[in-house]
Amino acid sequence: MNKQSIELNNKTVLVTGSPGFIGANLVLRILRDNACKTVISLDNMNDYYDVSLKEYRLELINKQAETSKTNHIFIKGSIADRDLINSIFNEYKPEIVVNLAAQAGVRYSIDHPDVYIESNIIGFYNILEACRNNPVEHLVYASSSSVYGGNKKVPFSVDDKVDNPVSLYAATKKSNELLAHCYSKLYNIPSTGLRFFTVYGPAGRPDMFYYSATDKLVKGENIKIFNYGNCKRDFTYVDDIVEGVYRVMKGAPIKENGDDGLPVPPYAVYNIGGGTPENLLDYIDTLQHALVNSGILPSDYDFEAHKELVGMQPGDVPVTFADSKALEDDYGFTPKIGIKEGLQKFADWYKEYYK
Ligand SMILES: NC(=O)c1ccc[n+]([C@@H]2O[C@H](COP(=O)([O-])OP(=O)(O)OC[C@H]3O[C@@H](n4cnc5c(N)ncnc54)[C@H](O)[C@@H]3O)[C@@H](O)[C@H]2O)c1
């Protein structure tokens, strides 16, 4: 691996966007592995979706922290608050920063642009500035498969052109990559952006299809199937995402100078996705089986009567398909967990959580 290896033990790791869905799972993994000296969760606990889910995930983290050798500190606040970010970096001096805090969701960005600019642009800029002014060894940050927009060439490779975002959300994620490149070049900050592909799993995000469809079916409501089901998605189970992020944290782009004597930006971007896009209708079928298996819905539930085939939504794309070869080459990892196993784990969790 042509990377600067980073030992986590004795280090402080800042994870923004924990206890968000992916952030909480990453922090739980760090605590379980006793991976570092201190892990800090920073989140503004906004109510984009049910805050009680974030509180539930925070409870899981606090419980795990009781038996971990790694200390855990939770700070409630926004990455858009420059003074707060500076005070956190001054006080705790995190060596590794994982920025997952963001306003997520493609559809929400159509009607709520302000919060995307505030969290994803200003917030990310504050994180970059703090990394510039402190000895940060590696900045890892969440980008998204949405940067590929309506690209026709599949699978999506990090070498493809991604200059045509179809939502403000995608535009902010692409902007993050550009800003990170600039800071890596100017200030020699090792940074790695990760383009996540549709992440799902237990205690996931209720705004995402598998979760909202489950809620609706349980209530006896209809689910809308966009683009008449003519969509393919590269779904990625959350444990696979966490494994990828965890490995990437421990290997930073190498600092070196180019022929001009100036730093070659220690900058990289990777896809993290399953690499096996599923037809939306097959995904729904697998979800139905999982819901019946776990006893959430009866085996004679009339699923067909609760499906509405509708057109494409603005901001959405018909296909996502990750080429994760670069991640495999550099970090020896490709997501492995299939939708049958992953959706069953979600359904089992849902049954237990809402019992
Ligand atoms: N889940 C996916 O399918 C997916 C796909 C691609 C990219 N991503 C990216 O991965 C990251 C994590 O996503 P997630 O699915 O866990 O979403 P999430 O909404 O569960 O987590 C994000 C967390 O960030 C917090 N947050 C938002 N704005 C903040 C701010 N200004 N300051 C501090 N905290 C703030 C939220 O309260 C939330 O808990 C995000 O950057 C998202 O854009 C997710």
The ligand as a Gaussian input file, in Angstrom:
#p B3LYP/6-31G(d) Opt

LIG

0 1
 N      -26.229000       7.067000       4.042000
 C      -25.906000       7.145000       2.752000
 O      -26.431000       6.411000       1.905000
 C      -24.852000       8.117000       2.284000
 C      -24.453000       8.063000       0.937000
 C      -23.499000       8.953000       0.478000
 C      -22.925000       9.860000       1.355000
 N      -23.342000       9.914000       2.655000
 C      -22.710000      10.906000       3.537000
 O      -22.222000      10.240000       4.683000
 C      -22.299000      11.102000       5.816000
 C      -23.075000      10.428000       6.920000
 O      -24.383000      10.141000       6.437000
 P      -25.471000       9.378000       7.295000
 O      -26.225000       8.502000       6.373000
 O      -24.852000       8.795000       8.526000
 O      -26.438000      10.605000       7.657000
 P      -26.999000      11.101000       9.061000
 O      -27.911000      12.228000       8.735000
 O      -27.540000       9.972000       9.853000
 O      -25.691000      11.639000       9.774000
 C      -25.204000      12.953000       9.610000
 C      -25.155000      13.584000      10.993000
 O      -24.604000      14.883000      10.855000
 C      -25.283000      15.740000      11.753000
 N      -25.138000      17.111000      11.238000
 C      -25.735000      17.662000      10.157000
 N      -25.331000      18.933000      10.026000
 C      -24.456000      19.166000      11.037000
 C      -23.704000      20.287000      11.437000
 N      -23.776000      21.459000      10.778000
 N      -22.886000      20.189000      12.517000
 C      -22.813000      19.019000      13.206000
 N      -23.528000      17.922000      12.890000
 C      -24.327000      18.001000      11.804000
 C      -26.711000      15.256000      11.776000
 O      -27.376000      15.605000      12.968000
 C      -26.539000      13.752000      11.630000
 O      -26.560000      13.106000      12.895000
 C      -22.931000      12.396000       5.313000
 O      -21.897000      13.293000       4.982000
 C      -23.662000      11.964000       4.062000
 O      -23.806000      13.041000       3.156000
 C      -24.283000       9.050000       3.149000

